[in-house]
Amino acid sequence: MSITLNSPLDMHLHLRDEDMLKTVAPLSSRDFAGAIIMPNLVPPVDSKEALLAYKERINAAIGNDTFTPYMTLFFKPTYTKEFLASLKDELVAIKLYPAGITTNSEGGLSGFDVDELRPTLDAMAELNIPLCVHGETNGFVMDREAEFVSIYEMLATNFPKLKIIMEHITTKASVETLDKFENLYATITLHHLLITLDDVAGGMLQPHLFCKPIAKRPEDREALRKVALEAHPKVMFGSDSAPHPQHAKENCGCAAGVFTSPIALQVLTELFMEHSNLENLQAFISGNAQKIYTNITVPTKSITLEKKPFVVPAIYGTVIPMYAGETIAYSII
C-alpha cells in the first residue's frame, strides 16, 4: 500500500546557517514543498539585506529540489509600514520571541506594551503578514506556555485583524484558547504529538528529546493529538525541527531542540494510520496551512510513502535525529 501526500508544508523550521544549513536544508527540501524559515540566526534576520542574503544561501543549499523557503523577520517594534511593504514579495511572516526565552532570542521583546507594538502590528495586519509567536513567559518551566495565554488573549483582542500563530503549542490550555479568538491559529510539532516530559527526564535524561517549549503531561499530549488527528482547521504542522551539533546536545548545557526533519512525514503517516485518521493527514500537513497563510504560493510536489521499514541514520553530519538508529514503519519512495 502506498500513500501520496501533495505539497507537504513545514510551517516552522530551523535551518541554521553555514555548514549546518548545507547538511539539514536538503533533508527538508527533499520531502517538503516549502517551509516557514525561522530568523533566529546570530545575528538575527532583521533587515531586508539579511533576509535576501539568507534566502539566497538556502536556495544554494537545496540545489534543484522543488522547495520554497518562506522567509521571516525577527520581530522589532520599530518596523514601519513602508519598510514592510518594500518586502511584500519576499516576507511571509514575522517571528516574535520573548527576550532570552529560547535559542538565540536575546534580542527579543522584554515587554508587551500595546502602544509600543501597535504601529508595527497594525501595519502587519493591513499588509496580511502573520505574526508567529514563541509563547512562553520566564516563569516555572512547566507553566510558561499556560502563563502566556493571557498575552495571546491581549494580542488577539487588541489586533483583531492580525493573524496570530501560536507556535509549537504543547498544552491543553493553548488548544482550548484556539477557538476563543477568530484570529488565533497554531502549529504543532511531531515530537509534541509523541512524547511527554517522562520521555525526556523520567528515566535516564534524553538530551535529544529536550526542547523548548519542554514536553508536558499526557493530558496535554492528548489534547494536541485530538486537534491534529482531526485536522482542526486552525492547526497545521510545524516541525520546529531544530538541529544542534552532537557536542552541543550531549553536554551539561544541553541545547534545546529536537531534529525531526528526516523522519517527519514517515512518522506522521504512521501516527495518523494507527489512529484511523489518515484521511486528515493531507489537511494537517498542507491544506490548513494554505488556508491560513493566504499570502503564500505553494509549488506542486508529490511525496509517496509505503509501509516499508526504514532504519533512521544514527547521525546526519554532526546532528543526531529523533529515533536515531531505530526502525520506523514507513519509508519515502
Buried (B, 14 or more C-beta within 10 A) or exposed (E): EEBEBBBBBBBBBBBBBEEBBBBBBBBBBBBBBBBBBBBBBEEBBBBBEBBBEBBEBBBEBBEEBBBBBBBBBBBBBEBEBEBBEEBEEEBBBBBBBBEEBBBBBEBBBEEBEEEEBEBBBBBBBEBEBBBBBBBBBEEEEBBBBBBBBEBBBEBBEBBEEBBBBBBBBBBBBBBEBBEEBEBBBBBBBBBBBBBBBEBBBEEEEBBBBBBBBBBBBEEBBEBBBEBBBBBBBBBBBBBBBBBBBBEBBEEEEBBBBBBBBBBBBBBBBBBBBEBEBBEBBBBBBBBBBBEBBEBBEBEEBEBEBBEEEBEBEEBBBBBBBBBBEEEBBBBBE
